[in-house]
Amino acid sequence: MYKKYVRLKLNESKKPICRIRYDEYGSQVEVKLFSEEEEVLDLSGYRVNVCANQTNGKSVFNRCEVVSNKVGSVSLNLTNYLSDFDVRIPCEIMVYGPDEECLGTASFYLVVPHPLALGDQEMRATDVKKSTLSPKIRMIAHRGLSSLAPENTLLAYELAGKYGYYGAECDIHETKDGEFVLLHDDTLERMTNGSGKPEHYSLDELKELIINGGNQVKKYPHLRIPTLEEYLAVCKKWGLVPVIEIKEIEPKSVARLLEVVAQWGSLQYVVIISFSKEIVTEVRKLNHQVNIQWLAEMTIENIDYCARYDMDIDCYKKQVSKEMVDYAHSKGVLVNTWTVDHGEEMQNLVDMGVDCISTNVLLYNQALQSSGKVKSYLFDHRVNYVTCLHSSIDNQDENEWMWRETGSILEIRGNHEAKKMLQIKLPALNAGDVVSVSFFYRNISGDEVRAGLEYIEMDEASTIERSIKTKAINDWGYVDCQFIVMNQVSGNKDYYNVLIGSWSMSNSHFMLRDVRIKIEYM
């Protein structure tokens, strides 16, 4: 099922536009409702109704109900008999109290692109293996969102769901009493207060251990080693595709592993991966539905083997080339690559046409489930840009910059000494908040225009560059990127800057317009 998240305020006059893809397996809009005071609306004991009709008089949605396990959430299921495509459909959610008095309404426009217009370049959100021509990169949270929580913990997978990842990868070992648990290493020392191999422990013994390693572990002192079943339950809750790497288990245990996974749901929505050729081949012999990725070197011989056994290939990022990706696609083999944590690497892999990217920290146009608190900035006036010119640019010297009123365009040029960039200081942020940056640019000469996030502490700066470029529109390129904030900052002595422009001191010459920054407080 394809799902889109929307946040609406009760009795708000402005109607946002929600665009949702029509999916033959079902499409759903999940609405988070807020009161006029911008607090999440507790819908316990309340009733909701939706009014949204097509031109033929039939309803757009076939179900409207309160989501019982999510405060303030309403789910709207799109009808299978939709005829109004590519038009704005007015939708109104009415909220009724226990006494059936209408407490207010929340409105939005729904736009559903025609499925034929999407062509082969769109994929169904629930399918793991679809068109190899799709430009939509499927982002896999490596061991969960392990930059914000210890790897292979339930918390890391909850965060992967909250941050909108397509799938979440885990590593499994078998205990001495035949249970499957999540752990990457062959021994317990790095991540727990235990020692030795996990297969020498029973499940009950492993559950006594405390996770004491990994990112942000001091914030979460009571984490335990999860079971495979617990991991699958989190994936089901958040709609994550489970990506299960088989570590140390006996080949004879593979069939039992598939039985456990099948109890969670259909095997066609699961990916099994392993470095072991023997294990992935055994998995295929046992089941023809489950998706398999062989962790192997990207060679013609290995791609041919994957094609023969209806598997995909999962390879190290530095082994990927466009020629090999094209060859894999010609054989019907999808390409995943690991572990990608830098924007430039991701951009190169996107350009090569890979299908999936495993990462600890990167986001790629992902739908977030934030707290609902958002700050947005649109740069559409001269003063917005001029006040944010980097200090190395003389804002009195119009030989270095020029404002074009027509089109609200900032043009930057100059000498070798000046860095050509905007430097936009952000307010106080917490670790885990997300900063989104987008803009149009036209590169005239010199270094390519990029976007980055700069962390300032005690006058020391460190820069993260994760800009992703899309196809050019006429002569203009477009950058759209998301950054996860890794440090809590006050906005005073320690803070973040958004950087836009050329990093090096050169004669770069470019134009910018429509700079937008959005902060989502998670």
SETORLUM-146865 format. One record per atom (N, C-alpha, C): residue in one letter; x, y, z. Coordinates in steps of 0.001 Angstrom, whole numbers, plus 500000, padded with zeros to 6 digits. Example, Ala and Ser with C-alpha at 12.3 -4.5 7.8 and 13.67 -1.06 7.14 Angstrom:
// residues 2
A513190494310507800 A512300495500507800 A513200496700507800 S512850497750507080 S513670498940507140 S512900500030507870 
//
This chain:
// residues 522
M500841498792500000 M500000500000500000 M500869501247500000 Y500489502203499151 Y501195503482499126 Y500544504415500138 K501356505039500986 K500820505900502041 K501447507285501971 K500627508312502180 K501082509697502213 K500635510303503536 Y501541511061504187 Y501243511688505467 Y500974513175505269 V499926513675505924 V499529515078505831 V499243515594507234 R499609516848507498 R499316517478508778 R498366518644508546 L497231518631509251 L496206519652509057 L495804520269510389 K495480521547510343 K494989522247511527 K493489522462511386 L492772522254512486 L491330522405512482 L490942523857512182 N489958523997511306 N489373525305510965 N490377526270510334 E491390525703509668 E492361526522508947 E491792526887507570 S491877528150507204 S491294528577505930 S492127528131504732 K493443528101504892 K494319527705503793 K494267526198503584 K494115525772502317 K494026524358502001 K495315523887501333 P496090523028501992 P497290522490501344 P496918521484500256 I497862521196499385 I497649520220498313 I498377518928498670 C497644517828498648 C498224516506498902 C498237515727497587 R499421515386497110 R499553514576495894 R499848513139496298 I499065512214495783 I499232510811496162 I499211509941494923 R500075508944494891 R500135508043493746 R499036506997493838 Y498368506723492707 Y497344505678492647 Y498030504328492550 D497717503437493474 D498390502145493552 D497344501044493549 E497525500039492726 E496516498984492621 E496402498163493898 Y497418498220494754 Y497346497523496035 Y496730498397497131 G496394499615496790 G495777500527497762 G496610501761498000 S495946502890498158 S496603504158498482 S495894504758499680 Q496664505312500604 Q496087505810501853 Q496701507152502218 V495838508073502656 V496292509331503226 V496126509231504737 E497214509435505481 E497115509461506944 E497274510904507399 V496231511419508010 V496177512821508401 V496418512949509901 K497346513801510270 K497565514151511682 K496857515480511936 L495892515478512857 L495066516663513115 L495575517446514314 F495593518759514167 F496017519660515234 F494893520642515535 S494817521048516797 S493828522040517203 S494246523416516697 E493353524400516890 E493676525760516483 E494845526316517285 E495110525730518459 E496252526132519294 E497511525353518923 E497430524586517814 E498552523824517275 E499007522706518203 E498073522121518922 E498340520933519722 E497707519730519032 V498365518563519153 V497818517363518541 V496443517083519133 L495469516834518279 L494090516645518704 L493889515207519181 D493494515034520422 D493206513703520950 D491811513295520477 L491737512266519631 L490466511864519026 L489795510719519752 S490258510398520960 S489650509308521728 S488173509607521983 G487310508688521579 G485875508876521779 G485230509772520742 Y486012510275519778 Y485477511158518750 Y485172510356517485 R484353510939516633 R484034510342515336 R484456511302514230 V484954510755513130 V485353511597512000 V484609511148510747 N484417512086509859 N483797511798508575 N484507512622507511 V484547512134506282 V485200512875505216 V484218513119504078 C484248514318503542 C483436514672502391 C484391514995501236 A484409514128500224 A485299514307499068 A484708513519497914 N484052514215496990 N483344513553495905 N483980513847494554 Q483929512848493680 Q484360513019492305 Q483250513712491497 T483550514045490250 T482555514716489413 T481371513814489100 N481569512489489210 N480455511570488987 N479619511349490245 G479953512078491318 G479187511988492562 G479664510917493516 K480572510034493075 K481064508967493942 K482189509484494829 S482311508867496000 S483291509325496977 S484714508984496533 V485642509874496897 V487060509634496611 V487625508558497526 F487125508505498774 F487635507564499769 F486585506512500096 N487028505274500283 N486090504218500665 N486144503882502152 R487049504547502863 R487107504335504324 R487703505560504989 C487135505929506118 C487645507029506938 C487524506612508383 E488645506522509098 E488576506084510492 E489735506633511302 V489502506739512606 V490547507174513532 V491546506039513712 V492837506350513668 V493884505352513897 V494036505193515407 S493674504035515919 S493564503852517371 S494889503960518108 N495988503555517460 N497277503532518164 N498151504745517877 K497598505776517203 K498348506998516916 K497479508198517276 V497912508972518247 V497124510111518718 V496949511129517594 G495697511525517366 G495401512580516410 G495427512173514952 S495513510867514663 S495655510416513277 S494358509849512722 V494096510181511471 V492928509688510736 V493424509070509438 S492946507863509113 S493345507218507859 S492208507309506851 L492586507666505613 L491632507783504512 L492115506870503389 N491306505866503045 N491683504929501992 N491068505345500664 L491908505463499642 L491462505879498316 L490639504773497670 T489536505164497031 T488694504184496355 T489432503536495187 N489047502299494856 N489607501618493693 N488931502049492397 Y487904502885492517 Y487111503287491343 Y487256504787491099 L488499505254491112 L488753506678490915 L488740507005489420 S488109508112489092 S488073508547487691 S488620509959487517 D488687510742488604 D489154512126488519 D490656512198488772 F491439512132487707 F492880512223487832 F493353513610487400 D494497514030487959 D495167515277487565 D494309516513487777 V493400516463488757 V492604517640489116 V492625517797490632 R492359519024491090 R492259519259492533 R490882518836493026 I490860517900493957 I489600517431494532 I489492517988495949 P488503518870496242 P488358519405497603 P487966518294498579 C488668518231499701 C488397517217500727 C488211517928502067 E487221517471502834 E486935518088504124 E486695517003505167 I487517517034506235 I487348516094507345 I486574516795508455 M485485516188508896 M484664516741509976 M484879515923511247 V485087516609512349 V485353515962513636 V484157516183514553 Y483603515091515099 Y482429515147515978 Y482812514665517367 G482368515387518385 G482607515009519764 G481685513905520221 P481841513469521483 P480998512379522015 P479503512693521940 D479148513977521995 D477725514357521923 D477284514612520487 E478116514225519512 E477848514372518087 E477820515820517614 E478346516713518434 E478484518098517987 E479745518235517133 C479612518920515980 C480768519104515094 C481731520107515722 L482963519644515990 L483955520498516640 L484753521327515647 G484688520958514383 G485422521710513376 G485743520851512171 T486375521476511200 T486726520778509961 T488184521053509608 A488754520140508851 A490111520292508315 A490047520000506825 S490560520923506015 S490378520826504567 S491710520742503828 F491667520086502690 F492834520024501806 F492382519663500393 Y493278519839499431 Y493020519400498065 Y493800518118497809 L493148517155497161 L493805515909496776 L494039515927495270 V495274515587494865 V495600515464493446 V496192514077493218 V495581513317492308 V496070511980491980 V496504511968490519 P497817511915490239 P498275511836488848 P497733510575488165 H497444510697486889 H496933509534486160 H498004508446486117 P497647507187486417 P498663506122486467 P499404505942485149 L498727506142484026 L499395505965482735 L500431507040482493 A500202508219483105 A501170509308482933 A502457509031483678 L502380508171484690 L503580507851485466 L504501506912484697 G503898506023483898 G504693505119483083 G505503504149483920 D506496503557483292 D507318502550483954 D508271503145484960 Q508325504489485029 Q509312505091485913 Q508800505243487334 E507585504811487601 E507083504820488970 E506936503372489424 M506995503137490712 M506860501784491222 M505825501761492331 R505260500618492565 R504335500487493678 R505147500471494967 A504645501211495975 A505435501397497193 A505619500097497949 T504657499149497818 T504760497924498604 T505614496876497924 D505887497033496624 D506661496017495938 D508143496261496124 V508866495201496422 V510303495307496581 V510980495304495219 K510533494457494333 K511206494308493046 K510256494709491927 K510516495866491331 K509678496342490225 K510568496837489107 S510109497858488415 S510814498331487229 S512251498738487536 T513184498210486750 T514584498596486914 T514851499965486320 L513840500553485677 L514033501868485082 L513686502984486044 S513219502648487226 S512708503664488139 S513806504575488643 P513580505916488599 P514576506841489128 P514438507030490623 K513430506451491216 K513196506615492640 K514137505695493408 I515060506270494143 I516005505480494918 I515333504992496194 R515491503731496490 R514929503151497711 R516005503192498794 M515765503993499807 M516755504195500859 M516553503160501969 I517623502472502312 I517596501421503327 I518369501905504554 A517722501899505698 A518376502301506944 A519276501152507413 H520582501377507364 H521575500343507650 H521627500054509145 R521175498852509517 R521048498456510932 R520082499395511671 G519064499863510962 G518171500894511498 G518796502259511277 L518177503296511811 L518767504637511701 L519861504725512761 S521002504107512425 S522045503867513421 S522904505085513707 S522647506208513026 S523339507446513399 S522684508117514596 L521420507786514867 L520683508422515966 L520385507490517129 A520644506210516964 A520410505235518036 A521327504037517804 P521622503267518849 P522492502105518665 P521952501151517596 E522861500640516786 E522486499771515669 E521768498509516115 N520914497993515234 N520211496725515466 N519391496721516750 T518863497889517135 T517953497957518277 T516567498349517785 L515555498028518563 L514186498375518162 L514031499880517998 L514728500651518828 L514653502105518718 L515186502569517360 A516279501992516899 A516840502373515605 A515853502090514475 Y515068501033514605 Y514088500711513562 Y512836501586513679 E512451501918514888 E511350502878515058 E511714504206514385 L512963504646514584 L513404505902513972 L513461505788512453 A513858504628511934 A513868504434510477 A512468504624509908 G511463504130510619 G510088504337510183 G509674505785510272 K510018506419511368 K509644507823511591 K510271508740510544 Y511475508399510077 Y512175509240509119 Y511905508820507664 G510963507933507465 G510472507663506123 G511339506799505236 Y512139505909505810 Y512950505029504979 Y512087503964504304 Y512533503524503145 Y511824502477502404 Y511945501136503120 G513165500837503571 G513406499567504246 G514402499733505369 A514562498688506168 A515487498718507305 A516227497391507358 E517555497471507343 E518382496268507323 E518747495830508735 C518774494539508944 C519214493990510238 C520160492823509986 D520862492411511036 D521764491267510970 D521289490240511994 I521202488990511591 I520675487992512529 I521679486877512795 H521638486424514043 H522374485245514497 H521371484286515139 E521798483038515269 E520959482016515896 E521499481698517290 T520605481637518268 T521011481309519631 T521174479793519782 K521705479390520926 K521925477953521118 K520615477185521267 D519504477917521608 D518204477251521681 D517353477523520438 G518008477941519339 G517328477981518055 G516486479211517780 E516702480293518518 E515969481538518255 E516857482468517414 F516216483413516748 F516948484371515913 F516961485739516578 V518191486306516724 V518348487611517380 V519146488540516475 L519052489832516769 L519710490848515953 L521047491256516567 L522105491089515796 L523440491500516218 L524330491440514979 H525177492452514790 H526043492455513615 H527293491618513815 D527991491830514917 D529292491195515113 D529140489715515447 D530250488993515291 D530263487581515669 D530363487395517177 T530742488480517885 T530832488413519345 T530055489570519956 L529873489520521264 L528992490451521973 L529704491686522513 E531034491689522506 E531771492698523271 E531496494142522820 R531462494411521527 R531381495803521061 R530059496475521431 M528973495714521454 M527654496334521612 M526981496061522954 T527488495120523723 T526795494750524968 T527788494609526127 N527241494350527300 N528075494067528469 N528380492584528600 G528124491837527531 G528444490415527521 G529723490134526760 S530072488861526637 S531271488461525897 S531008487113525244 G531829486823524227 G531678485551523543 G530718485632522366 K530389484480521825 K529540484390520642 K528066484265521037 P527159484898520296 P525741484814520650 P525190483396520566 E525771482559519684 E525246481192519569 E525581480323520781 H526402480854521684 H526709480119522919 H525734480470524037 Y524781481348523772 Y523802481791524760 Y522402481355524350 S521554481180525345 S520119481012525063 S519500482389524880 L518277482422524370 L517599483702524198 L517409484399525541 D516995483675526550 D516784484288527873 D518081484887528412 E519198484215528184 E520486484736528661 E520878486012527912 L520625486038526607 L520949487240525835 L520064488417526227 K518832488124526597 K517904489194526983 K518299489838528315 E519172489206529054 E519675489789530297 E520750490843530044 L521346490809528866 L522434491740528557 L521896493122528218 I522737494128528450 I522393495523528160 I523192495996526955 I522540496711526046 I523255497354524944 I524012498556525517 N525340498544525428 N526144499652525965 N527094500250524927 G526846499951523647 G527654500509522565 G526757501106521495 G527366501913520629 G526605502496519529 G526307503967519743 N525819504617518707 N525548506048518736 N524417506402519700 Q524631507488520435 Q523626508042521364 Q523242507053522470 V524104506085522755 V523716505036523706 V523475505593525102 K524151506698525476 K523946507267526813 K522537507802527008 K521875508151525906 K520494508641525988 K519512507497526212 Y519947506263525901 Y519035505114525939 Y519698503971526700 P519678504029528030 P520481503094528832 P519866501704529026 H518648501476528555 H517986500210528887 H517650499366527656 L518380499544526580 L518104498788525358 L518610497354525479 R517874496425524866 R518239495002524879 R518382494479523448 I518951493296523321 I519072492650522014 I517676492221521556 P517238492650520381 P515896492269519922 P515879490886519270 T514699490303519228 T514489489081518457 T514056489457517038 L514133488492516148 L513675488709514784 L512198489082514762 E511406488420515593 E509967488708515624 E509688490132516074 E510445490629517043 E510252492003517515 E510602493010516409 Y511664492724515691 Y512062493574514560 Y510983493592513484 L510449492430513146 L509415492352512112 L508158493109512528 A507850493092513811 A506673493826514293 A506843495329514094 V508052495837514336 V508310497269514113 V508212497592512620 C508756496732511764 C508656496950510317 C507198496997509879 K506397496117510422 K504974496088510060 K504272497358510527 K504597497819511712 K503984499038512266 K504243500245511378 W505456500360510838 W505859501548510098 W505832501369508586 G505488500173508114 G505477499943506677 G506858499842506067 L507834499412506855 L509203499243506374 L509371497881505700 V510133497839504629 V510497496565504024 V511615495942504852 P511406494748505416 P512487494100506179 P513601493624505246 V514828493994505575 V516006493543504829 V516862492772505828 I516889491468505711 I517449490596506743 I518748489967506254 E519854490371506881 E521136489771506527 E521394488571507431 I521585487433506793 I521857486197507537 I523341486141507846 K523647486119509138 K525040486024509582 K525380484578509908 E525435484260511189 E525861482929511626 E524646482064511944 I524121481375510934 I523122480344511198 I523462479124510353 E523016477977510797 E523253476741510062 E522389476716508807 P522905476203507695 P522088476105506477 P520750475402506719 K520736474427507632 K519489473697507905 K518473474573508627 S518914475715509182 S518000476608509886 S517319477613508961 V517740477642507703 V517185478618506765 V515685478411506589 A515241477163506476 A513810476885506283 A513002477398507471 R513524477213508671 R512801477694509863 R512779479220509896 L513859479841509448 L513889481298509367 L512769481802508452 L512623481191507280 L511571481604506358 L510184481385506952 E510029480358507759 E508736480122508427 E508415481255509398 V509438481703510149 V509237482812511088 V508840484077510335 V509542484351509238 V509244485559508464 V507857485469507835 A507478484272507364 A506168484104506728 A505026484360507707 Q505262484140508991 Q504234484437509993 Q503999485940510125 W505000486731509756 W504878488198509789 W504017488700508646 G504188488108507459 G503461488560506282 G504013487892505046 S503581488376503887 S503971487757502631 S505478487873502419 L506088486771502012 L507534486754501781 L507944487624500594 Q506993487960499718 Q507365488778498557 Q507669490217498951 Y507374490611500204 Y507663491956500678 Y508859491964501630 V509685490935501569 V510857490802502432 V512085490608501546 V513230491103502011 V514491490891501298 V515435490121502217 I515960489016501735 I516982488242502448 I518324488508501776 I519349488859502563 I520667489107501991 I521716488302502751 S522805487999502068 S523899487274502725 S525133487320501836 F526314487267502492 F527569487112501759 F527758485669501297 S527027484755501917 S527199483337501630 S526424482938500371 K527154482517499359 K526521482033498127 K525678480797498410 E526162479962499303 E525450478742499664 E524095479070500285 I524085480068501186 I522839480389501889 I521824481019500942 V522238482005500122 V521249482648499243 V520701481652498229 T521537480723497774 T521060479709496832 T520070478779497511 E520342478428498767 E519432477570499526 E518091478272499755 V518142479579500060 V516905480343500244 V516058480291498975 R516686480477497802 R515933480445496557 R515335479076496282 K516078478029496591 K515552476683496368 K514340476413497246 L514335477002498444 L513233476769499380 L512013477620499071 N512214478802498474 N511097479710498247 N511351480548496993 H510333480654496152 H510482481389494894 H509842482780494957 Q509279483146496114 Q508651484461496253 Q509567485479496913 V510322485053497893 V511109485989498683 V512163486678497807 N512390487944498073 N513427488702497364 N514782488423498005 I515786488226497169 I517119487856497655 I518143488811497042 Q519075489252497865 Q520231490011497379 Q521499489291497842 W522342489004496870 W523621488370497202 W524656489469497396 L525271489510498563 L526344490455498869 L527615489935498215 A527918490518497051 A529014489962496268 A529695491063495462 E530879490756494958 E531585491685494088 E530786491868492800 M530776493087492269 M529963493381491087 M530726492992489832 T530597491722489450 T531238491210488245 T530168490636487321 I530515490477486058 I529577489883485102 I529200488474485533 E530188487710486004 E529923486341486446 E528912486318487593 N529074487212488592 N528159487223489735 N526769487726489344 I526719488717488451 I525413489204487981 I524687488090487230 D525398487347486394 D524779486235485660 D524246485175486616 Y524991484933487702 Y524531483955488690 Y523236484447489349 C523210485744489691 C522000486310490287 C520815486177489341 A521044486456488058 A519959486354487079 A519455484912486966 R520374483967487044 R519993482559486909 R519089482120488054 Y519335482636489261 Y518561482232490436 Y517558483304490879 D517258484244489990 D516272485293490278 D516624486021491581 M517863486492491651 M518328487257492802 M518802488624492330 D518941489551493258 D519556490839492986 D520947490860493607 I521711491902493297 I523083491972493800 I523236493161494739 D524020492977495783 D524262493999496809 D525781494131496929 C526308495288496512 C527766495383496419 C528292496657497074 Y529576496659497329 Y530242497795497944 Y530230498974496968 K530038500158497514 K529830501360496695 K530955501621495697 K532191501311496058 K533323501628495183 K533462500649494017 Q532667499581494024 Q532695498624492926 Q531691498963491828 V530835499954492080 V529731500244491170 V530206501103490007 S529755500764488813 S529958501605487630 S528665501603486833 K528472502628486027 K527249502704485229 K527160501539484257 E528289501137483704 E528284500024482754 E527778498741483415 M528237498498484666 M527819497273485355 M526365497363485824 V525934498570486225 V524523498741486592 V523634498482485376 D524015499030484235 D523245498813483004 D523219497326482636 Y524350496657482816 Y524397495211482507 Y523469494440483446 A523515494776484740 A522630494103485706 A521167494317485329 H520816495548484988 H519423495843484622 H519017495095483357 S519961494940482425 S519637494195481199 S519329492735481493 K519824492248482628 K519573490864483052 K518414490767484046 G517770491909484336 G516666491904485296 G517117491859486737 V518360492253487001 V518934492218488351 V518989493641488906 L518395493854490082 L518469495152490738 L519794495288491485 V520199496543491728 V521505496814492344 V521310497616493626 N521752497035494740 N521836497763496007 N523310498004496302 T523590499086497017 T524991499371497363 T525094499883498786 W526221499629499414 W526412499952500828 W527827500481501032 T528108501086502182 T527210501872503031 T527528503319502693 V526551504096502277 V526758505399501647 V526324506491502617 D527291507307503070 D527001508336504062 D527412509738503622 H527822509894502361 H528245511204501873 H527444511578500632 G527060512852500568 G526196513317499505 G526784513133498121 E528077513396497977 E528690513265496668 E528657511818496184 E528895510882497109 E528808509464496754 E527388509105496322 M526402509571497091 M525021509261496743 M524652509838495379 Q525085511089495120 Q524797511708493831 Q525361510865492687 N526596510397492840 N527214509581491794 N526452508279491579 L526020507653492663 L525294506387492563 L523912506588491953 V523266507687492303 V521973508019491695 V522150508179490186 D523205508896489789 D523468509112488368 D523764507799487643 M524371506836488346 M524667505540487730 M523426504669487584 G522363505001488350 G521117504263488198 G520899503134489175 V521613503127490334 V521384502060491313 V519947502127491821 D519468501010492341 D518068500915492765 D517883501170494249 C518833500747495057 C518733500886496514 C520066501382497058 I519984502175498132 I521185502663498806 I521030502419500299 S521993501725500876 S522007501518502329 S522836502625502971 T522313503215504031 T522963504370504646 T522720504384506145 N523626505052506860 N523449505272508296 N522781506598508600 V522775507529507608 V522401508902507953 V521714509670506826 L521880509279505569 L521368510085504467 L519856509965504311 L519245511070503887 L517839511096503515 L517748511452502034 Y516672510997501386 Y516494511301499971 Y515007511547499705 N514604512818499854 N513209513209499610 N512222512323500372 Q512476512145501665 Q511676511218502453 Q510573511934503225 A509427511251503353 A508290511791504107 A508527511522505588 L508602512576506385 L508937512460507801 L507678512520508658 Q507729511864509788 Q506678512010510793 Q507269512826511937 S507220514128511780 S507821515018512768 S506828515318513880 S507233516185514790 S506358516582515898 S505211517450515417 G505303517920514190 G504313518852513657 G504780520286513677 K505847520561514424 K506389521913514479 K507355522106513309 V507095523124512509 V507883523367511306 V508180524857511191 K509388525173510744 K509731526552510372 K510154526549508913 S509612527498508137 S509929527569506721 S510418528959506361 Y511379529015505446 Y511935530285504987 Y511945530267503461 L511404531323502853 L511443531495501411 L512213532769501093 F513257532640500291 F514070533791499894 F513536534319498561 D512762535398498631 D512167535932497408 D512377537442497267 H513204538038498165 H513482539468498082 H514996539694498158 R515416540807497663 R516830541162497645 R517440541132499032 V516727541681500023 V517274541774501371 V517535540398501969 N516705539380501611 N516913538026502125 N518299537510501755 Y518687537746500526 Y519953537223500022 Y521147538048500494 V521030539357500399 V522168540220500703 V522619540068502149 T521677539941503066 T522044539799504482 T522712538467504787 C522633537517503844 C523232536196504073 C524467535941503211 L524949536963502504 L526172536783501732 L527336536443502656 H528164535512502244 H529324535119503039 H530192536345503311 S530825536364504482 S531597537534504901 S532749537851503954 S533206536873503182 S534301537110502237 S533840537863500997 I532529538029500827 I532003538766499683 I531671540183500128 D532149541154499413 D531904542564499725 D530487542916499282 N529569543064500275 N528177543317499884 N527946544735499384 Q529025545535499334 Q528915546850498716 Q529439546845497273 D530085545777496897 D530724545730495582 D529858544908494624 E529139545595493759 E528245544892492860 E528983544272491681 N530338544396491646 N531108543598490702 N531166542141491159 E530957541923492479 E530977540571493015 E529589539945493037 W528555540755493086 W527204540201493074 W526256541196492416 M525126540659491966 M524130541503491313 M522741540947491605 W521808541810491901 W520416541404492122 W519605541722490869 R518954540693490342 R518100540867489170 R516648540846489626 E515998541992489590 E514626542111490088 E513679541202489305 T513877541155487995 T513050540267487180 T513441538814487468 G512524538095488039 G512785536706488415 G513358536534489801 S513630537646490517 S514185537577491882 S515415536662491915 I516436537053491162 I517626536218490966 I518850536912491561 L519635536137492319 L520918536618492818 L522019536040491935 E522855536921491391 E523997536491490592 E525275536789491370 I526127535790491518 I527368535944492274 I528554535660491361 R529535536559491399 R530765536404490641 R531858537168491382 G533103537056490966 G534113537833491669 G535506537310491498 N536323537548492528 N537742537231492412 N538057535879493043 H539341535522492984 H539754534214493493 H539699534139495017 E539746535249495696 E539875535234497150 E538544534984497865 A537447535330497226 A536155535290497922 A535450533959497687 K534999533327498759 K534124532172498625 K532762532658498135 K532227531988497119 K530974532455496544 K529832531671497175 M529290532158498267 M528214531391498882 M527323532253499757 L526120531695499976 L525234532201501017 L525518531423502284 Q525409532101503415 Q525643531473504715 Q524453531870505597 I523558530927505832 I522279531218506485 I522277530573507865 K522305531392508905 K522363530885510274 K520988530382510703 L520990529198511334 L519750528568511768 L519527528769513263 P518274528658513726 P517981528802515151 P518377527556515938 A518010527516517208 A518309526368518067 A517698525097517477 L518473524012517547 L518031522733516996 L518399521614517953 N517636520524517875 N517945519334518647 N518489518252517723 A519285517359518266 A519774516229517481 A518577515446516958 G518613515173515666 G517516514446515033 G516588515320514220 D516589516643514462 D515781517536513630 D516287517473512182 V515418517838511244 V515767517728509827 V515670519091509155 V516717519457508427 V516764520700507659 V516691520341506179 S515670520859505486 S515521520634504048 S515894521910503314 V516653521783502240 V517113522922501448 V516826522639499979 S516221523608499295 S516016523459497857 S516211524809497186 F516645524787495940 F516829526017495176 F517105525679493715 F516868526666492857 F517271526587491457 F518599527310491291 Y519440526810490399 Y520735527446490172 Y521077527371488680 R521866528306488260 R522398528282486904 R523893528503486997 N524652527479486669 N526110527556486758 N526660528116485449 I527327529278485525 I527839529927484324 I529293529527484081 S530098529524485129 S531492529078484994 S532013528720486378 G533120527983486390 G533760527636487663 G533146526412488314 D533368526291489632 D532938525112490381 D531420524985490417 E530967523737490559 E529545523439490619 E528931524001491905 V527670524410491815 V526941524911492983 V526486523736493841 R526659523861495144 R526295522784496064 R525579523353497290 A525056522462498101 A524450522864499369 A525061522039500483 G525172522628501662 G525753521917502790 G525240522460504100 L525549521742505154 L525207522158506505 L526510522307507276 E526719523457507912 E527963523746508624 E527678523814510124 Y528427523043510890 Y528278523006512348 Y529373523867512975 I528958524839513773 I529891525759514423 I529866525522515932 E531047525236516498 E531172525085517947 E532505525681518370 M532459526656519302 M533681527302519784 M534506527852518617 D533815528457517673 D534435529072516497 D535109528067515570 E534925526761515822 E535440525734514922 E534304525264514029 A534574525121512723 A533523524759511772 A533811523398511143 S532756522613510968 S532840521381510187 S531636521357509250 T531880520959508003 T530855521052506967 T530441519672506484 I529127519485506323 I528577518263505753 I527945518645504420 E528365518003503341 E527808518313502018 E526996517121501542 R525692517330501414 R524825516232500983 R523821516687499945 S524204517583499076 S523255518103498093 S523011517068496997 I521760517007496561 I521376516099495493 I520785516921494359 K521317516757493166 K520851517528492021 K519863516692491219 T518863517350490669 T517915516671489807 T518120517168488383 K517261516730487476 K517386517140486087 K517212518645485954 A517908519212484990 A517804520643484738 A516443520981484146 I515960522153484471 I514724522678483903 I515121523864483049 N515029523691481706 N515588524655480767 N517083524824481079 D517522526044481377 D518933526271481691 D519222526202483183 W518218525883483969 W518359525902485420 W518434524490485977 G519396524282486857 G519436523045487621 G518638523206488897 Y518412522085489590 Y517616522124490818 Y518288521251491863 V518424521768493064 V518982521021494188 V517899520851495243 D517780519647495764 D516797519363496811 D517434518364497771 C517626518733499021 C518327517843499943 C517794517988501369 Q518014516938502147 Q517619516905503552 Q518837516560504402 F518953517213505545 F520062516967506470 F519502516596507835 I519990515519508414 I519672515203509808 I520667515930510698 V520166516689511649 V521020517409512600 V521580516413513617 M522878516425513804 M523518515452514679 M523861516001516059 N523794517314516228 N524177517912517505 N523099518890517968 Q522823518873519254 Q521917519880519806 Q522672521208519890 V522043522288519401 V522696523596519402 V521750524644519949 S522323525651520581 S521527526723521192 S521147527793520186 G521898527850519080 G521683528915518116 G522505530153518406 N523310530106519485 N524156531252519854 N525632530908519636 K526302530421520685 K527718530080520532 K527914528826519681 D526957527935519737 D527003526776518848 D525741526795517989 Y525901526556516688 Y524778526695515775 Y525111526017514450 Y524111525977513584 Y524289525451512236 Y524065526565511218 N524844526507510132 N524614527346508963 N524226526465507787 V523297526938506963 V523104526361505631 V524045527093504680 L524817526348503912 L525737526924502931 L525235526596501528 I525234527600500663 I524829527400499266 I525837528124498380 G526403527424497423 G527325528073496501 G528500527201496156 S529648527843495924 S530885527157495584 S531747527068496836 W532287525876497110 W533063525692498344 W534445526337498248 S535048526264497086 S536446526688496985 S536555528162496605 M537738528711496785 M538001530098496387 M538447530097494916 S537501530396494037 S537776530369492597 S536904531409491915 N536987531494490561 N536104532461489908 N534791531824489527 S534133531139490404 S532811530596490128 S531833531732489839 H530975531472488900 H530003532474488472 H528665531743488302 F527686532093489124 F526417531371489084 F525275532284489516 M524056531788489293 M522851532503489706 M521981531573490559 L521273532169491518 L520383531439492414 L518995532073492394 R517991531239492591 R516639531757492802 R515822530731493582 D514724531225494180 D513764530360494881 D514427529480495942 V515289530080496753 V515893529331497862 V514840529116498947 R514683527868499345 R513719527518500394 R514414526663501445 I514134526965502709 I514670526177503826 I513514525810504735 K513463524555505099 K512420524088506023 K513068523304507152 I512689523637508378 I513163522897509547 I511984522104510105 E512162520798510210 E511142519933510810 E511673519439512149 Y510985519816513209 Y511404519446514559 Y510837518065514881 M511738517118515050 M511332515715515189 M511004515364516634 
//
